[in-house]
């Protein structure tokens, strides 16, 4: 009998990819206005430079364990108490400026001051661009009406994930518990964070199901503790050797799955 649904946040309930894309677009258009460069080309260059830089820092292994991606580093403040987050807080201003400055340089623009200007602009644009999938609220409403307990299980910095939730605050009241990997100390797919979530809900693994968009974190982690999983695959991603129990394209498709499991 399934009594609880565990949800991932980014690109499961929140349309994070769109938020990042819109923020990049708005920021890169400043460079188009100043230098006439293609905003798409600048976005690609900055994404590549950010990814390369991000993996060069001493905090990289920690960010991988907690589940913080390079583009979150371009706008997060990381005001968390853990020593690793304090290191990130020191690194990110330099990281942002370098990523944007090097991105510009790839397109033939050598302007450190403008790199800094863009680095400061991107976080503002990202905060202005919160998107929630249109079905998220109706699905959460229906699950609540049907008596399911809900838990949010998200990787990331508590400061940053709480910022995302504060700018989409209508999501918060739906959840009995919100667990953020940076506060717990391990991220998905580590089995201990899933076990911790079950303990919080006072449930056995057979009584909950995990819903998420990421095979390597949400689905793999659930499978490691023998918990059922639903992969929300909106973009027709190719399957790897990680197998969810169910695959859906729209969150509404959860309801027939829950009905069949509970009959």
PAGU-411846 format. One line per field, with one value per residue (C-alpha): residue number from 0; x, y, z. Coordinates in Angstrom, 3 decimals, decimal comma, m for minus. Layout:
nr = [NUM  ...] .
east = [X  ...] .
north = [Y  ...] .
up = [Z  ...] .
END
This chain:
nr = [0  1  2  3  4  5  6  7  8  9  10  11  12  13  14  15  16  17  18  19  20  21  22  23  24  25  26  27  28  29  30  31  32  33  34  35  36  37  38  39  40  41  42  43  44  45  46  47  48  49  50  51  52  53  54  55  56  57  58  59  60  61  62  63  64  65  66  67  68  69  70  71  72  73  74  75  76  77  78  79  80  81  82  83  84  85  86  87  88  89  90  91  92  93  94  95  96  97  98  99  100  101  102  103  104  105  106  107  108  109  110  111  112  113  114  115  116  117  118  119  120  121  122  123  124  125  126  127  128  129  130  131  132  133  134  135  136  137  138  139  140  141  142  143  144  145  146  147  148  149  150  151  152  153  154  155  156  157  158  159  160  161  162  163  164  165  166  167  168  169  170  171  172  173  174  175  176  177  178  179  180  181  182  183  184  185  186  187  188  189  190  191  192  193  194  195  196  197  198  199  200  201  202  203  204  205  206  207  208  209  210  211  212  213  214  215  216  217  218  219  220  221  222  223  224  225  226  227  228  229  230  231  232  233  234  235  236  237  238  239  240  241  242  243  244  245  246  247  248  249  250  251  252  253  254  255  256  257  258  259  260  261  262] .
east = [0,000  1,531  0,901  3,474  4,906  8,451  9,151  12,361  12,257  14,348  12,917  10,285  8,049  10,100  11,022  14,598  16,067  13,690  14,546  18,258  17,681  15,596  18,208  21,019  19,042  18,324  21,953  23,500  21,290  23,199  26,321  24,466  23,476  27,015  29,108  26,652  27,559  25,167  23,504  23,191  26,904  27,781  25,497  27,170  30,630  29,794  28,193  31,352  33,709  31,593  31,588  35,371  36,097  33,661  35,430  38,804  37,948  38,694  34,965  34,098  33,915  31,699  29,368  29,095  28,203  25,584  24,330  25,045  25,599  27,841  24,900  23,668  27,150  26,511  23,705  23,750  25,111  25,769  25,175  25,209  27,242  29,136  32,831  32,505  29,680  31,781  34,540  31,991  30,792  34,361  34,904  31,675  32,250  35,561  34,055  31,149  33,351  35,843  33,130  31,573  34,895  36,260  32,987  33,328  36,976  35,979  33,968  36,807  35,742  38,496  36,655  37,000  34,775  31,944  32,473  31,920  28,812  27,277  28,267  26,369  23,375  22,779  21,748  19,233  17,734  17,575  15,686  13,220  12,488  10,873  8,883  6,715  5,380  1,747  0,554  2,537  m0,087  m3,071  m1,237  m0,154  m3,717  m5,172  m2,632  m3,487  m7,215  m6,645  m4,857  m1,243  1,582  4,091  7,818  10,227  13,677  16,066  19,802  21,606  22,614  19,929  20,353  19,897  17,088  15,224  15,685  14,065  11,200  10,796  10,253  7,751  6,358  2,980  4,744  5,902  2,610  1,993  4,888  4,941  8,742  11,351  14,774  17,733  20,916  23,242  21,559  21,588  25,220  24,727  22,874  20,834  21,601  23,172  20,781  21,087  19,152  16,271  16,336  16,325  13,278  11,405  12,278  10,937  7,644  7,631  7,113  8,600  10,098  7,084  4,796  6,419  7,283  9,920  9,142  11,999  13,529  17,076  17,957  21,366  20,041  16,295  15,820  19,151  18,860  15,345  16,339  19,291  16,935  14,285  11,818  9,556  10,347  8,685  10,867  9,302  10,830  9,305  12,104  12,315  15,752  17,393  17,363  20,647  21,238  19,259  15,682  12,763  9,698  7,572  8,176  5,822  5,814  3,339  2,777  m0,945  0,134  1,010  m2,600  m3,197  0,122  m0,900  m4,342  m2,891  m0,413  m3,110  m5,712] .
north = [0,000  3,327  5,999  8,638  10,178  11,552  14,254  15,635  19,438  20,638  19,681  17,512  20,152  23,259  23,876  24,738  24,275  26,931  29,311  28,969  29,351  32,528  34,013  33,232  34,738  37,989  38,307  37,440  40,009  42,696  41,519  41,511  45,132  46,140  44,189  42,722  39,129  36,201  35,575  31,835  31,577  33,426  31,183  28,076  29,514  30,498  27,114  25,358  27,655  27,379  23,579  23,441  25,919  24,302  20,949  22,585  23,790  21,913  21,921  19,892  16,463  17,936  19,550  16,235  14,418  17,013  17,471  21,110  21,799  24,463  26,702  26,832  28,089  30,996  32,370  30,731  32,548  29,401  31,076  27,713  26,937  23,843  24,492  23,311  25,761  28,517  27,681  27,823  31,211  32,499  30,890  31,781  35,534  34,732  31,722  33,750  36,566  34,114  32,044  35,096  36,779  33,599  33,091  36,590  35,923  32,864  35,226  37,710  40,145  40,843  42,879  41,835  44,628  43,607  39,966  41,104  43,077  40,004  37,796  40,149  40,360  36,610  35,916  38,780  37,408  33,868  35,077  36,916  33,760  31,051  28,502  25,662  22,995  23,765  20,396  20,529  22,239  20,281  16,986  17,996  19,126  15,846  13,775  15,702  15,232  11,489  11,381  10,840  12,145  14,195  14,677  16,817  15,249  17,596  17,766  21,041  23,793  24,521  28,250  27,897  25,319  27,398  30,433  28,476  27,531  31,073  32,411  29,599  29,637  28,097  24,722  24,667  23,930  20,722  18,887  17,146  17,253  18,955  17,276  19,024  17,035  19,832  19,864  16,064  15,691  13,293  13,642  11,338  8,576  7,810  5,314  6,948  10,063  7,877  5,906  9,203  10,358  7,141  7,536  11,101  9,815  6,760  4,485  1,297  1,410  m0,475  2,369  5,164  5,874  8,260  10,569  12,343  13,301  12,087  8,424  8,812  10,395  9,930  6,528  4,921  6,042  4,655  1,354  0,997  0,688  m1,328  1,559  1,897  4,735  6,754  8,435  11,618  11,709  14,771  15,133  11,565  11,007  7,718  5,085  3,969  0,770  2,231  1,029  2,810  0,804  3,197  5,848  8,768  11,924  13,932  14,002  13,238  9,735  9,076  8,439  5,215  3,893  4,639  3,164  m0,090  m0,368  0,209  m2,188] .
up = [0,000  m1,100  1,528  0,510  m2,629  m2,537  m5,124  m6,530  m6,998  m9,965  m13,361  m11,678  m10,056  m10,859  m14,493  m13,546  m17,029  m18,355  m15,503  m16,260  m20,013  m19,573  m17,214  m19,670  m22,522  m20,670  m19,539  m22,913  m24,646  m22,734  m24,520  m27,822  m27,218  m26,213  m28,729  m31,270  m30,392  m30,737  m27,338  m28,008  m28,803  m25,587  m23,542  m24,979  m24,288  m20,696  m19,968  m21,198  m19,287  m16,133  m16,317  m16,812  m14,038  m11,610  m11,820  m11,090  m7,570  m4,341  m3,548  m6,662  m4,988  m2,274  m4,819  m6,662  m3,434  m2,471  m6,033  m6,939  m10,629  m12,244  m13,208  m9,615  m8,783  m11,168  m8,965  m5,514  m2,458  m0,360  2,987  4,764  7,892  6,695  6,005  2,398  1,767  3,343  0,851  m1,969  m0,721  m1,078  m4,484  m6,332  m6,898  m8,632  m10,401  m11,845  m13,080  m14,617  m16,339  m17,979  m18,785  m20,405  m22,273  m23,736  m24,588  m26,632  m28,815  m29,148  m26,400  m23,849  m21,206  m17,566  m16,275  m18,571  m17,512  m13,923  m14,944  m16,604  m13,647  m11,326  m13,643  m14,087  m10,434  m10,592  m13,809  m12,380  m9,304  m11,547  m13,562  m11,422  m13,432  m12,149  m14,528  m15,203  m13,901  m10,613  m8,466  m9,769  m9,187  m5,664  m4,893  m6,078  m4,131  m0,966  m1,598  m1,966  1,390  0,331  2,471  0,477  0,958  m1,045  m1,469  m3,242  m3,818  m3,269  m0,893  1,735  1,116  m2,646  m2,579  m0,005  m2,254  m5,107  m2,799  m1,468  m5,011  m5,687  m2,152  m3,017  m3,265  0,361  2,220  0,270  1,915  5,268  5,151  2,970  2,954  1,306  0,729  1,891  5,296  5,576  4,489  1,554  m1,722  m3,913  m4,965  m1,574  0,056  3,481  2,433  1,217  4,477  6,389  4,396  5,223  8,911  8,859  7,442  9,777  6,781  5,360  1,859  0,439  1,533  m0,525  m4,141  m5,537  m8,468  m10,237  m13,573  m12,947  m13,434  m11,765  m8,562  m8,020  m9,641  m8,754  m5,120  m4,740  m6,341  m3,962  m0,997  m2,848  m3,077  m6,114  m8,513  m11,272  m13,891  m15,288  m18,766  m20,440  m22,996  m24,316  m22,809  m23,678  m20,954  m19,437  m17,503  m14,572  m14,707  m13,048  m12,074  m14,122  m16,775  m17,457  m19,586  m17,497  m13,740  m14,197  m15,254  m11,597  m10,649  m12,624  m11,224  m7,646  m8,238  m9,581  m6,707  m4,101  m5,511] .
END
